Amino acid sequence: MQKDISVILHMPEAPEARESLQASIDQIHADAIISYLQRLECPVEQKLALLDAVIEKAKADREC
């Protein structure tokens, strides 16, 4: 069972630093998704379909 952890993040004030932080967060999320997909015991075609669905959902969420 996983335990919740609390993290305090002091956001950078400079726009360039915020963009750099966001890029790092995005990479961590992408790595987590790839790792999860690689562990699934299903055909590659299903993994690709799932990844496509995640991408489409993320695009739709950004439009809202």
PDB file of N, CA, C and O in Angstrom, chain B, residues numbered from 101:
ATOM      1  N   MET B 101       0.844  -1.173   0.000  1.00  0.00           N
ATOM      2  CA  MET B 101       0.000   0.000   0.000  1.00  0.00           C
ATOM      3  C   MET B 101       0.894   1.241   0.000  1.00  0.00           C
ATOM      4  O   MET B 101       1.871   1.325   0.744  1.00  0.00           O
ATOM      5  N   GLN B 102       0.536   2.192  -0.846  1.00  0.00           N
ATOM      6  CA  GLN B 102       1.314   3.420  -0.922  1.00  0.00           C
ATOM      7  C   GLN B 102       0.830   4.410   0.123  1.00  0.00           C
ATOM      8  O   GLN B 102      -0.359   4.486   0.431  1.00  0.00           O
ATOM      9  N   LYS B 103       1.769   5.160   0.656  1.00  0.00           N
ATOM     10  CA  LYS B 103       1.431   6.207   1.603  1.00  0.00           C
ATOM     11  C   LYS B 103       1.462   7.548   0.891  1.00  0.00           C
ATOM     12  O   LYS B 103       2.276   7.763  -0.008  1.00  0.00           O
ATOM     13  N   ASP B 104       0.584   8.443   1.290  1.00  0.00           N
ATOM     14  CA  ASP B 104       0.603   9.798   0.765  1.00  0.00           C
ATOM     15  C   ASP B 104       1.779  10.547   1.374  1.00  0.00           C
ATOM     16  O   ASP B 104       2.141  10.333   2.531  1.00  0.00           O
ATOM     17  N   ILE B 105       2.359  11.416   0.584  1.00  0.00           N
ATOM     18  CA  ILE B 105       3.419  12.273   1.100  1.00  0.00           C
ATOM     19  C   ILE B 105       3.051  13.718   0.799  1.00  0.00           C
ATOM     20  O   ILE B 105       2.350  14.003  -0.172  1.00  0.00           O
ATOM     21  N   SER B 106       3.516  14.601   1.617  1.00  0.00           N
ATOM     22  CA  SER B 106       3.303  16.020   1.408  1.00  0.00           C
ATOM     23  C   SER B 106       4.592  16.639   0.892  1.00  0.00           C
ATOM     24  O   SER B 106       5.686  16.333   1.365  1.00  0.00           O
ATOM     25  N   VAL B 107       4.434  17.513  -0.083  1.00  0.00           N
ATOM     26  CA  VAL B 107       5.590  18.189  -0.654  1.00  0.00           C
ATOM     27  C   VAL B 107       5.303  19.676  -0.664  1.00  0.00           C
ATOM     28  O   VAL B 107       4.232  20.110  -1.088  1.00  0.00           O
ATOM     29  N   ILE B 108       6.259  20.449  -0.199  1.00  0.00           N
ATOM     30  CA  ILE B 108       6.147  21.906  -0.258  1.00  0.00           C
ATOM     31  C   ILE B 108       6.996  22.373  -1.427  1.00  0.00           C
ATOM     32  O   ILE B 108       8.192  22.090  -1.497  1.00  0.00           O
ATOM     33  N   LEU B 109       6.370  23.084  -2.332  1.00  0.00           N
ATOM     34  CA  LEU B 109       7.061  23.560  -3.517  1.00  0.00           C
ATOM     35  C   LEU B 109       7.007  25.079  -3.536  1.00  0.00           C
ATOM     36  O   LEU B 109       5.928  25.672  -3.530  1.00  0.00           O
ATOM     37  N   HIS B 110       8.152  25.689  -3.559  1.00  0.00           N
ATOM     38  CA  HIS B 110       8.235  27.137  -3.666  1.00  0.00           C
ATOM     39  C   HIS B 110       8.398  27.467  -5.141  1.00  0.00           C
ATOM     40  O   HIS B 110       9.452  27.230  -5.732  1.00  0.00           O
ATOM     41  N   MET B 111       7.346  28.015  -5.721  1.00  0.00           N
ATOM     42  CA  MET B 111       7.349  28.289  -7.155  1.00  0.00           C
ATOM     43  C   MET B 111       8.352  29.394  -7.485  1.00  0.00           C
ATOM     44  O   MET B 111       8.430  30.404  -6.786  1.00  0.00           O
ATOM     45  N   PRO B 112       9.111  29.190  -8.549  1.00  0.00           N
ATOM     46  CA  PRO B 112      10.047  30.234  -8.967  1.00  0.00           C
ATOM     47  C   PRO B 112       9.272  31.447  -9.487  1.00  0.00           C
ATOM     48  O   PRO B 112       8.168  31.322 -10.017  1.00  0.00           O
ATOM     49  N   GLU B 113       9.867  32.592  -9.325  1.00  0.00           N
ATOM     50  CA  GLU B 113       9.197  33.818  -9.763  1.00  0.00           C
ATOM     51  C   GLU B 113       9.493  34.141 -11.221  1.00  0.00           C
ATOM     52  O   GLU B 113       8.633  34.683 -11.916  1.00  0.00           O
ATOM     53  N   ALA B 114      10.675  33.824 -11.690  1.00  0.00           N
ATOM     54  CA  ALA B 114      11.050  34.149 -13.065  1.00  0.00           C
ATOM     55  C   ALA B 114      10.296  33.245 -14.043  1.00  0.00           C
ATOM     56  O   ALA B 114      10.202  32.036 -13.830  1.00  0.00           O
ATOM     57  N   PRO B 115       9.760  33.837 -15.118  1.00  0.00           N
ATOM     58  CA  PRO B 115       9.022  33.028 -16.103  1.00  0.00           C
ATOM     59  C   PRO B 115       9.857  31.889 -16.691  1.00  0.00           C
ATOM     60  O   PRO B 115       9.330  30.800 -16.918  1.00  0.00           O
ATOM     61  N   GLU B 116      11.129  32.116 -16.936  1.00  0.00           N
ATOM     62  CA  GLU B 116      11.987  31.082 -17.501  1.00  0.00           C
ATOM     63  C   GLU B 116      12.132  29.917 -16.526  1.00  0.00           C
ATOM     64  O   GLU B 116      12.140  28.755 -16.930  1.00  0.00           O
ATOM     65  N   ALA B 117      12.245  30.239 -15.244  1.00  0.00           N
ATOM     66  CA  ALA B 117      12.384  29.195 -14.229  1.00  0.00           C
ATOM     67  C   ALA B 117      11.089  28.396 -14.093  1.00  0.00           C
ATOM     68  O   ALA B 117      11.132  27.184 -13.884  1.00  0.00           O
ATOM     69  N   ARG B 118       9.935  29.066 -14.212  1.00  0.00           N
ATOM     70  CA  ARG B 118       8.648  28.371 -14.159  1.00  0.00           C
ATOM     71  C   ARG B 118       8.503  27.417 -15.344  1.00  0.00           C
ATOM     72  O   ARG B 118       8.016  26.296 -15.195  1.00  0.00           O
ATOM     73  N   GLU B 119       8.932  27.876 -16.522  1.00  0.00           N
ATOM     74  CA  GLU B 119       8.866  27.037 -17.711  1.00  0.00           C
ATOM     75  C   GLU B 119       9.778  25.820 -17.557  1.00  0.00           C
ATOM     76  O   GLU B 119       9.415  24.713 -17.953  1.00  0.00           O
ATOM     77  N   SER B 120      10.942  26.025 -16.990  1.00  0.00           N
ATOM     78  CA  SER B 120      11.879  24.921 -16.768  1.00  0.00           C
ATOM     79  C   SER B 120      11.295  23.913 -15.777  1.00  0.00           C
ATOM     80  O   SER B 120      11.399  22.703 -15.979  1.00  0.00           O
ATOM     81  N   LEU B 121      10.687  24.415 -14.718  1.00  0.00           N
ATOM     82  CA  LEU B 121      10.052  23.531 -13.734  1.00  0.00           C
ATOM     83  C   LEU B 121       8.913  22.752 -14.385  1.00  0.00           C
ATOM     84  O   LEU B 121       8.779  21.549 -14.160  1.00  0.00           O
ATOM     85  N   GLN B 122       8.094  23.425 -15.185  1.00  0.00           N
ATOM     86  CA  GLN B 122       6.977  22.748 -15.849  1.00  0.00           C
ATOM     87  C   GLN B 122       7.486  21.676 -16.803  1.00  0.00           C
ATOM     88  O   GLN B 122       6.888  20.604 -16.898  1.00  0.00           O
ATOM     89  N   ALA B 123       8.573  21.944 -17.506  1.00  0.00           N
ATOM     90  CA  ALA B 123       9.153  20.950 -18.407  1.00  0.00           C
ATOM     91  C   ALA B 123       9.621  19.721 -17.627  1.00  0.00           C
ATOM     92  O   ALA B 123       9.461  18.591 -18.089  1.00  0.00           O
ATOM     93  N   SER B 124      10.194  19.942 -16.454  1.00  0.00           N
ATOM     94  CA  SER B 124      10.633  18.820 -15.619  1.00  0.00           C
ATOM     95  C   SER B 124       9.443  18.002 -15.125  1.00  0.00           C
ATOM     96  O   SER B 124       9.493  16.772 -15.116  1.00  0.00           O
ATOM     97  N   ILE B 125       8.394  18.671 -14.723  1.00  0.00           N
ATOM     98  CA  ILE B 125       7.181  17.986 -14.259  1.00  0.00           C
ATOM     99  C   ILE B 125       6.565  17.181 -15.401  1.00  0.00           C
ATOM    100  O   ILE B 125       6.156  16.036 -15.212  1.00  0.00           O
ATOM    101  N   ASP B 126       6.502  17.787 -16.583  1.00  0.00           N
ATOM    102  CA  ASP B 126       5.955  17.093 -17.750  1.00  0.00           C
ATOM    103  C   ASP B 126       6.755  15.829 -18.063  1.00  0.00           C
ATOM    104  O   ASP B 126       6.176  14.794 -18.391  1.00  0.00           O
ATOM    105  N   GLN B 127       8.075  15.910 -17.963  1.00  0.00           N
ATOM    106  CA  GLN B 127       8.925  14.755 -18.250  1.00  0.00           C
ATOM    107  C   GLN B 127       8.695  13.641 -17.232  1.00  0.00           C
ATOM    108  O   GLN B 127       8.659  12.466 -17.594  1.00  0.00           O
ATOM    109  N   ILE B 128       8.541  14.005 -15.967  1.00  0.00           N
ATOM    110  CA  ILE B 128       8.274  13.014 -14.921  1.00  0.00           C
ATOM    111  C   ILE B 128       6.946  12.305 -15.187  1.00  0.00           C
ATOM    112  O   ILE B 128       6.855  11.085 -15.048  1.00  0.00           O
ATOM    113  N   HIS B 129       5.914  13.066 -15.570  1.00  0.00           N
ATOM    114  CA  HIS B 129       4.620  12.458 -15.884  1.00  0.00           C
ATOM    115  C   HIS B 129       4.738  11.518 -17.079  1.00  0.00           C
ATOM    116  O   HIS B 129       4.203  10.409 -17.055  1.00  0.00           O
ATOM    117  N   ALA B 130       5.435  11.956 -18.119  1.00  0.00           N
ATOM    118  CA  ALA B 130       5.608  11.119 -19.306  1.00  0.00           C
ATOM    119  C   ALA B 130       6.350   9.836 -18.961  1.00  0.00           C
ATOM    120  O   ALA B 130       5.970   8.755 -19.413  1.00  0.00           O
ATOM    121  N   ASP B 131       7.400   9.949 -18.167  1.00  0.00           N
ATOM    122  CA  ASP B 131       8.165   8.763 -17.764  1.00  0.00           C
ATOM    123  C   ASP B 131       7.296   7.794 -16.963  1.00  0.00           C
ATOM    124  O   ASP B 131       7.408   6.579 -17.124  1.00  0.00           O
ATOM    125  N   ALA B 132       6.440   8.324 -16.111  1.00  0.00           N
ATOM    126  CA  ALA B 132       5.559   7.472 -15.301  1.00  0.00           C
ATOM    127  C   ALA B 132       4.563   6.727 -16.192  1.00  0.00           C
ATOM    128  O   ALA B 132       4.301   5.542 -15.981  1.00  0.00           O
ATOM    129  N   ILE B 133       4.015   7.419 -17.176  1.00  0.00           N
ATOM    130  CA  ILE B 133       3.064   6.789 -18.090  1.00  0.00           C
ATOM    131  C   ILE B 133       3.749   5.689 -18.895  1.00  0.00           C
ATOM    132  O   ILE B 133       3.209   4.591 -19.031  1.00  0.00           O
ATOM    133  N   ILE B 134       4.926   5.978 -19.423  1.00  0.00           N
ATOM    134  CA  ILE B 134       5.663   4.981 -20.209  1.00  0.00           C
ATOM    135  C   ILE B 134       5.993   3.758 -19.354  1.00  0.00           C
ATOM    136  O   ILE B 134       5.839   2.621 -19.800  1.00  0.00           O
ATOM    137  N   SER B 135       6.442   3.995 -18.137  1.00  0.00           N
ATOM    138  CA  SER B 135       6.778   2.890 -17.239  1.00  0.00           C
ATOM    139  C   SER B 135       5.554   2.024 -16.962  1.00  0.00           C
ATOM    140  O   SER B 135       5.644   0.796 -16.960  1.00  0.00           O
ATOM    141  N   TYR B 136       4.414   2.663 -16.730  1.00  0.00           N
ATOM    142  CA  TYR B 136       3.177   1.925 -16.469  1.00  0.00           C
ATOM    143  C   TYR B 136       2.792   1.088 -17.681  1.00  0.00           C
ATOM    144  O   TYR B 136       2.455  -0.088 -17.547  1.00  0.00           O
ATOM    145  N   LEU B 137       2.844   1.693 -18.862  1.00  0.00           N
ATOM    146  CA  LEU B 137       2.471   0.973 -20.079  1.00  0.00           C
ATOM    147  C   LEU B 137       3.389  -0.221 -20.331  1.00  0.00           C
ATOM    148  O   LEU B 137       2.928  -1.276 -20.767  1.00  0.00           O
ATOM    149  N   GLN B 138       4.666  -0.064 -20.062  1.00  0.00           N
ATOM    150  CA  GLN B 138       5.612  -1.150 -20.283  1.00  0.00           C
ATOM    151  C   GLN B 138       5.336  -2.343 -19.369  1.00  0.00           C
ATOM    152  O   GLN B 138       5.628  -3.481 -19.739  1.00  0.00           O
ATOM    153  N   ARG B 139       4.785  -2.102 -18.196  1.00  0.00           N
ATOM    154  CA  ARG B 139       4.507  -3.187 -17.251  1.00  0.00           C
ATOM    155  C   ARG B 139       3.202  -3.927 -17.561  1.00  0.00           C
ATOM    156  O   ARG B 139       2.975  -5.021 -17.044  1.00  0.00           O
ATOM    157  N   LEU B 140       2.349  -3.343 -18.395  1.00  0.00           N
ATOM    158  CA  LEU B 140       1.083  -3.991 -18.718  1.00  0.00           C
ATOM    159  C   LEU B 140       1.326  -5.262 -19.517  1.00  0.00           C
ATOM    160  O   LEU B 140       2.197  -5.311 -20.385  1.00  0.00           O
ATOM    161  N   GLU B 141       0.547  -6.281 -19.211  1.00  0.00           N
ATOM    162  CA  GLU B 141       0.655  -7.545 -19.922  1.00  0.00           C
ATOM    163  C   GLU B 141      -0.438  -7.617 -20.984  1.00  0.00           C
ATOM    164  O   GLU B 141      -1.395  -8.382 -20.861  1.00  0.00           O
ATOM    165  N   CYS B 142      -0.279  -6.812 -22.022  1.00  0.00           N
ATOM    166  CA  CYS B 142      -1.207  -6.818 -23.136  1.00  0.00           C
ATOM    167  C   CYS B 142      -0.419  -6.529 -24.409  1.00  0.00           C
ATOM    168  O   CYS B 142       0.724  -6.078 -24.348  1.00  0.00           O
ATOM    169  N   PRO B 143      -1.034  -6.790 -25.563  1.00  0.00           N
ATOM    170  CA  PRO B 143      -0.318  -6.577 -26.821  1.00  0.00           C
ATOM    171  C   PRO B 143       0.070  -5.100 -27.021  1.00  0.00           C
ATOM    172  O   PRO B 143      -0.555  -4.189 -26.478  1.00  0.00           O
ATOM    173  N   VAL B 144       1.108  -4.911 -27.808  1.00  0.00           N
ATOM    174  CA  VAL B 144       1.601  -3.558 -28.084  1.00  0.00           C
ATOM    175  C   VAL B 144       0.490  -2.695 -28.685  1.00  0.00           C
ATOM    176  O   VAL B 144       0.402  -1.502 -28.391  1.00  0.00           O
ATOM    177  N   GLU B 145      -0.342  -3.283 -29.510  1.00  0.00           N
ATOM    178  CA  GLU B 145      -1.431  -2.524 -30.137  1.00  0.00           C
ATOM    179  C   GLU B 145      -2.365  -1.923 -29.086  1.00  0.00           C
ATOM    180  O   GLU B 145      -2.807  -0.783 -29.223  1.00  0.00           O
ATOM    181  N   GLN B 146      -2.662  -2.690 -28.043  1.00  0.00           N
ATOM    182  CA  GLN B 146      -3.513  -2.182 -26.968  1.00  0.00           C
ATOM    183  C   GLN B 146      -2.802  -1.077 -26.189  1.00  0.00           C
ATOM    184  O   GLN B 146      -3.426  -0.091 -25.798  1.00  0.00           O
ATOM    185  N   LYS B 147      -1.520  -1.239 -25.968  1.00  0.00           N
ATOM    186  CA  LYS B 147      -0.752  -0.209 -25.270  1.00  0.00           C
ATOM    187  C   LYS B 147      -0.752   1.087 -26.061  1.00  0.00           C
ATOM    188  O   LYS B 147      -0.911   2.168 -25.496  1.00  0.00           O
ATOM    189  N   LEU B 148      -0.573   0.974 -27.382  1.00  0.00           N
ATOM    190  CA  LEU B 148      -0.588   2.167 -28.226  1.00  0.00           C
ATOM    191  C   LEU B 148      -1.964   2.834 -28.228  1.00  0.00           C
ATOM    192  O   LEU B 148      -2.066   4.060 -28.209  1.00  0.00           O
ATOM    193  N   ALA B 149      -3.011   2.025 -28.251  1.00  0.00           N
ATOM    194  CA  ALA B 149      -4.366   2.569 -28.204  1.00  0.00           C
ATOM    195  C   ALA B 149      -4.607   3.299 -26.886  1.00  0.00           C
ATOM    196  O   ALA B 149      -5.219   4.367 -26.864  1.00  0.00           O
ATOM    197  N   LEU B 150      -4.128   2.726 -25.801  1.00  0.00           N
ATOM    198  CA  LEU B 150      -4.272   3.363 -24.496  1.00  0.00           C
ATOM    199  C   LEU B 150      -3.500   4.676 -24.448  1.00  0.00           C
ATOM    200  O   LEU B 150      -4.001   5.680 -23.942  1.00  0.00           O
ATOM    201  N   LEU B 151      -2.277   4.665 -24.976  1.00  0.00           N
ATOM    202  CA  LEU B 151      -1.475   5.887 -25.017  1.00  0.00           C
ATOM    203  C   LEU B 151      -2.163   6.953 -25.855  1.00  0.00           C
ATOM    204  O   LEU B 151      -2.186   8.120 -25.463  1.00  0.00           O
ATOM    205  N   ASP B 152      -2.720   6.580 -26.995  1.00  0.00           N
ATOM    206  CA  ASP B 152      -3.457   7.538 -27.830  1.00  0.00           C
ATOM    207  C   ASP B 152      -4.639   8.126 -27.070  1.00  0.00           C
ATOM    208  O   ASP B 152      -4.916   9.321 -27.172  1.00  0.00           O
ATOM    209  N   ALA B 153      -5.335   7.284 -26.308  1.00  0.00           N
ATOM    210  CA  ALA B 153      -6.480   7.768 -25.523  1.00  0.00           C
ATOM    211  C   ALA B 153      -6.032   8.754 -24.450  1.00  0.00           C
ATOM    212  O   ALA B 153      -6.707   9.753 -24.203  1.00  0.00           O
ATOM    213  N   VAL B 154      -4.911   8.480 -23.819  1.00  0.00           N
ATOM    214  CA  VAL B 154      -4.384   9.395 -22.797  1.00  0.00           C
ATOM    215  C   VAL B 154      -4.030  10.733 -23.430  1.00  0.00           C
ATOM    216  O   VAL B 154      -4.330  11.787 -22.870  1.00  0.00           O
ATOM    217  N   ILE B 155      -3.394  10.693 -24.594  1.00  0.00           N
ATOM    218  CA  ILE B 155      -3.013  11.936 -25.280  1.00  0.00           C
ATOM    219  C   ILE B 155      -4.252  12.735 -25.663  1.00  0.00           C
ATOM    220  O   ILE B 155      -4.296  13.947 -25.453  1.00  0.00           O
ATOM    221  N   GLU B 156      -5.258  12.069 -26.221  1.00  0.00           N
ATOM    222  CA  GLU B 156      -6.493  12.769 -26.608  1.00  0.00           C
ATOM    223  C   GLU B 156      -7.197  13.371 -25.395  1.00  0.00           C
ATOM    224  O   GLU B 156      -7.729  14.478 -25.468  1.00  0.00           O
ATOM    225  N   LYS B 157      -7.198  12.646 -24.287  1.00  0.00           N
ATOM    226  CA  LYS B 157      -7.821  13.165 -23.057  1.00  0.00           C
ATOM    227  C   LYS B 157      -7.079  14.393 -22.563  1.00  0.00           C
ATOM    228  O   LYS B 157      -7.699  15.369 -22.141  1.00  0.00           O
ATOM    229  N   ALA B 158      -5.759  14.351 -22.612  1.00  0.00           N
ATOM    230  CA  ALA B 158      -4.969  15.499 -22.167  1.00  0.00           C
ATOM    231  C   ALA B 158      -5.224  16.714 -23.048  1.00  0.00           C
ATOM    232  O   ALA B 158      -5.321  17.835 -22.548  1.00  0.00           O
ATOM    233  N   LYS B 159      -5.332  16.499 -24.357  1.00  0.00           N
ATOM    234  CA  LYS B 159      -5.636  17.605 -25.277  1.00  0.00           C
ATOM    235  C   LYS B 159      -7.009  18.195 -24.983  1.00  0.00           C
ATOM    236  O   LYS B 159      -7.180  19.414 -24.973  1.00  0.00           O
ATOM    237  N   ALA B 160      -7.992  17.322 -24.743  1.00  0.00           N
ATOM    238  CA  ALA B 160      -9.344  17.796 -24.448  1.00  0.00           C
ATOM    239  C   ALA B 160      -9.380  18.580 -23.141  1.00  0.00           C
ATOM    240  O   ALA B 160     -10.076  19.590 -23.041  1.00  0.00           O
ATOM    241  N   ASP B 161      -8.638  18.122 -22.145  1.00  0.00           N
ATOM    242  CA  ASP B 161      -8.612  18.811 -20.859  1.00  0.00           C
ATOM    243  C   ASP B 161      -7.990  20.192 -20.977  1.00  0.00           C
ATOM    244  O   ASP B 161      -8.405  21.121 -20.286  1.00  0.00           O
ATOM    245  N   ARG B 162      -6.998  20.334 -21.848  1.00  0.00           N
ATOM    246  CA  ARG B 162      -6.347  21.644 -22.038  1.00  0.00           C
ATOM    247  C   ARG B 162      -7.264  22.639 -22.717  1.00  0.00           C
ATOM    248  O   ARG B 162      -7.138  23.845 -22.505  1.00  0.00           O
ATOM    249  N   GLU B 163      -8.192  22.145 -23.534  1.00  0.00           N
ATOM    250  CA  GLU B 163      -9.106  23.021 -24.253  1.00  0.00           C
ATOM    251  C   GLU B 163     -10.180  23.582 -23.335  1.00  0.00           C
ATOM    252  O   GLU B 163     -10.756  24.628 -23.634  1.00  0.00           O
ATOM    253  N   CYS B 164     -10.457  22.923 -22.248  1.00  0.00           N
ATOM    254  CA  CYS B 164     -11.506  23.367 -21.312  1.00  0.00           C
ATOM    255  C   CYS B 164     -11.071  24.535 -20.468  1.00  0.00           C
ATOM    256  O   CYS B 164     -11.841  25.017 -19.637  1.00  0.00           O
TER     257      CYS B 164
END
